[in-house]
Amino acid sequence: MTHTGENVVRIEAEALRALADRIGGSMAAAFQCAVELMYCCAGRVVVTGMGKSGLIARKIAATLSSTGTPALYLHPVEALHGDLGMVVRGDVVLALSASGETEEILALLATIKRLRVPLIAMTGDEICRAYVPQNQSQNPHPPGKLRESSVSQKPRDKSGAPTSISTLAAAADVALDCSIAQEACSLGLAPTASTTTMLALGDALAVTLSERRGFKEEDFANLHPGGKLGKRLARVESLMHVGDALPRVTPQTKMPDVIYEMSRKKLGVTAVVEGARLVGIVSDGDLRRLLEKRGKDVMDLTAGEAMTRDPKTISADEFAATALALMEEKKITSLMVVDGGGNLEGIVHLHDLWSTELV
């Protein structure tokens, strides 16, 4: 049993190694053309597939969407019963079919061609095809023609004789080679290495597109507001206390009122502001140190006389992780949130970071 499991992984790993070699070699031009089609897409990337390929198509659509490329999954059967209206001019269709002869996919071709929507195919054909405009090719090809990769291999049957490429690959503007030497299934029937290859190729397209768009960590955070990942990528602005929940006094505020404000807002600290500008803070630690030093005379002081000037601050668009790192470095429990002009916007407390699962 252990040997079988090991063999499955080795077969799939070999299929991925071969795919990587093609992306860097025979399929490089077609891969780049597919990336450019999706990058220049004014609409969405519509990913479709049937059966196991359909499950992979759903994952590819989700990965594209979460990395900055608007995408959706279209079930080919539902498409034939009205959902084809989801495809409009300006979209790009990415169709997955190991055989390239899936009837439900082929039934969509007429509408895709009528809408003049670019079609990218992932099939098991051992050939790569891509539309290459004449001014983008080192070896000129007539504009509008499909160009065969110069080092791709013609599909062959068991006798070694050449066979024609699949209907889907022939109809596509870009055909990507997801061929495999063998499935990892001991019967050679269940989609295993083939679906793994399709999934990896989809990830390769999505990540390349993400880099092409200059997709950054903050963009990723904006698309993942929920779950553990969203919490770890939370922004300070989503956690900070604002409005009536924000403790603040003026430099002229007497100490009894300062203490009352700190107690009422329950954060153990209050901001000291002149207008909207932050000029200092008074914390419960400051109060303890003043009581040890001056005793009951502390109650005669104003906030301006008792405050810590130039407190540590952070901007609202920083990550919660950055706020936590600063608190740990300075050994403090709260940070004042200010804008570029030093105006107070809020306060973030260590307790607020507990919800992010960072603490």
N, C-alpha and C positions, 0 to 999 in steps of 0.2 A: 504493500500500500504506500509506504514511504517512497519507494522507487517511482511509483506512478505519479505521485504529487510532484516529485523533483523533476520528472520528465516533462510534465505539463509546463512548469515554470521555465524550463530550459528552452522548450520549443517556442514559447511566447517571447522569451528574451531574444532568441535568434531572429524572430520575425521583426522585433523592434530594432535590432541592430541593422538588419537589411533595410528597413524603412529609413533609418537615420542616414545610411549610406546613399540612398536614393535622393533624399532631400538635399544632401550636400553634393550630389552628382547629377545623375540622369534626370531627376525631377526638379532641379533647382529653378529652371526657368518657369515651369508650370506652377510651382509652389509660389514663386514671387508674383506671378500674374494673378493667382488666386488672392493673395494678400492685397494687391493693389485694387482688384475689383471690389473687395469688401471694404477697403479703406476709403475708396471714392464713392461708396454706396450712399445715396442721398436718403434712402429709406432704412429698411431693416434687412438683416440676413435671415432668410426663411430657411430653416433646416428641416429636412424631411427624410423619412426612412420608415421601413416596414419591419415588423417583427423585432428581432434582436438588434438589427441596424437602427430601428426606430428608437429603441432605448438608448443607444449610443447617441443618436441625433438629439434626443432631449438633453442629454448631458452636455453636448457641444453647444447647443443653444444657450443653456444656462451659464456655461463658462464664458462664452462670448459676451453675454449681457453683463456679467459681473466684472468684466475686465474692460468695459468701456465701449463695446460694440453692440448696439441695439439688435437683439435677435429674438426669434420666437420659433417654437416647434410647430410644424403643421403635419397632422396625421393624414397620410395620403388617402385613406378611405373617407374620412370626414371631409377632406378637400373635395372629393367627388360628389359630395352631398351638400354643398353650399359654402364650406369653409375656404374654398379656393378664392373667395372674395377677399381674403386676408392678404393675398398677393397683389401688389399694385406696381405700376411703373415706378422705377427708382429703387426697387428692392433688388436683392441678389438671392438666388436660390442655391442652396447647398444640398445636394441629394446624395444619400448613401444607399448603396446596393452592392453587395458582394458579387453577385452574378452580373449585375448591370442589366438584368432582364425582368426585374420585379414588375409585374403587370400594373399594380396600383401606382407605381412611380411613372411608368411609361404613359399611363393614361393622362398624366398632368402635362406632358410635353407640349401638346398642341396649344394649350392656354399660355404656358410659359413663353413659347415662341411668339404667340400673337401679341402678348404684352411687351415683347422685346426685353424681357428680364434676363440678365446674364445668368447662365447656369454653370455651376461648378459641380463636378461629379467625383465621388469617391467610389471606385469599383475595384474588383480584383483583376482587371486587365493589366497585363504587364507592359503597359505603354503609357506615356504621358503626352498629353496634347494641350496646347495653349494658344490662344489668339495672341500674336505678337505684332503690334503695329510696325510698319516698315522702318520708321525712324528710331525704333527701340532695339532693333536686332543687328548684331554684328554681321550676320549673313542675311541680306535683304530677302524678305518674303512678301508676296503680294498682300496689301492691306485687306483685312477682313477674312483672310484664310486661316485655317487651323494649321499650326506648325507642329510637326512631330519632333519630339526630342531626338537629337541625333544619336544618342547612345541607348535609347530605350529598346527593349527587346519585343519582338512580335510575339503575341500569344501563340502557343503551339499545343496541339492535342497530344495524346499519349504516344502517338507514333513519331512525334517530332515535326509533323507537318504544320505549317502556319495556319492559323484560324483567324477569322475576322474578329474585330473588336466588338464589344457589346453595344447594344442599341443606345443605352444611356451614355456611355463614354463617347460614342460617335456623335451624339446630339449635343454634347456639352461644349461650352466655350472653353472650359478648362477641365481636363480629365486628370485626376490624381491617382497614382498607382498605389493601391492597398493590397497588392498581391502577396501571397504567403506561400511558403514551400509546402506546408501541411498544417492542418488543424491540430490542436493539442488533444482533442478528443480521441480516445483509442479506436473509435469506430470511424474517425475522420469525417463525422457528420455534424456534430454540434458546433455552432459558431463559437470559437474560443480565440485562437490566435488572430483570426480575421477581425473580430470585434475589438480586440485589444489594439490592433494596428490602427483601426479607424479612430478609436478614442485618442490614441497618442497623436495621430495626425491632426485631429481636431484641436487638441491642446497646443500643438505646435503652431497652428494657424492663429489661435486666440492670443497666445503670448506674443507672437511676432507682431500681430496687429496692435496689441497693447503698447508695446515698445514704440511702434511706428506712430502711435497717437501721443506719445509722451505721457502715458498714464502714470500717475504718481500715487504714493501711499495715501495722500489725503483724498484723492478721487476714489480709491478703493474703499476708504472708510465711509465716504458718503453713500456708497451703494450697499453697505453692509451695516445698517443701523441696529439690526436685531441679533439675538443670540450672544453667545460668548465672544465671538469675534467682534461683533458690534460694540460690546461693552469695552473690550480692550482697546478699541479704536475710537472710543467716545471722546468728544471734544469738551474742553473746559466749559464752553458756553452752555452745554446741555446739563451740566452738573452744578453750576454756580448759583448762589443765592442772590436774588435781585429784588428790586422794589422794596416793599414793606418788610421783607425778610432780611434785608441787608442792614446790619447795625452800622450807624454812622452818627457822629457828633461833630461839632465845630471846635476849633481851638479854644474858644471862650467858654465851652461847656464845663460847669463845675463837676467835681469828682462824684458827688452823690448821683447826679444825673447820668454820668458816664457809666457807673456801676449798674444803674437801673437799665440802661440801654443794653449793656452786655448780658444782663440776666434775662431780660425780656426776649432777646433774640437767640439766646442759648447756644452761642458759638464760642464763648470764652474770649472774644476779641471784638473790638469795634474800630472802624475806620475813622480817621480824623480828616475832615475835608474843609476846604475853603471854596465855597461854591460847589463845583463838580470835581475840582482837582484834589487828588489825594496828597496829603502832606505828612501823614504819619498814621500809626496805629497805637492803640492801648490794649494790651492783652492781660489775661489774669496773671501771667507770670510777671509782667511789669508791676502790677498792683502788689503782689507778694514781696517783690524786692523793695518797693517803695515803703511798704509797711515796716519791713525789717529795718530800713534805714531811717525813716522819719516818724514812725508811729502814727498816732491819730492826726498829726498835722497834714497827712496826706489828703484828708477831706477838704482842706482849704485850697488845694491845687486846682488848676484848670487842666483840660485835656491837652492843651498846647504845651503845658509845663511837664506833663507826665508822659507824653507820647514818645515812641521810638520813631525817629525820623528815617526817611529813606528805607521803608520796609521792602521786603522781597515781593515782587509782583510777577504777573504772568498775563499774556494776552488771551482773549476769549477763544481764539481759533487754534490754540495749542492742544495737543493730545493730553488726555488724562494721565497717560504714562509719564509725560514730561513733567506735569505738575507733581506727581508722586516722587519722581527722581529728585526734583528740586527741594521738596519737603524733607526727604531723607538726608540729602546733602547738608541742608542748613539746620536740620533737627528742629523743625517747626511743624505746627499742625494746621496752618491755614495760609492761604496766599490771597492777596488782593488782586483782583482782575481789573486791568486798566486798558484804555485805548492808547493809540499812538501819541496823544497829547498829554498823557498822564491823568486823564479823567477817570474817576472810579466807575466801573461797570458792574462789579459784583464781587463776591468772595467765594472761594472754594475751600472746603474744609476736608481734612483727612477722612472724616466719617463718610463724606460724599463719595470717596473713592472706593469704599468697601463694595458698593454695588457693581463696580466694574470688574470685580474679582482680581484686582491687581494687588490688593492688600491681604 
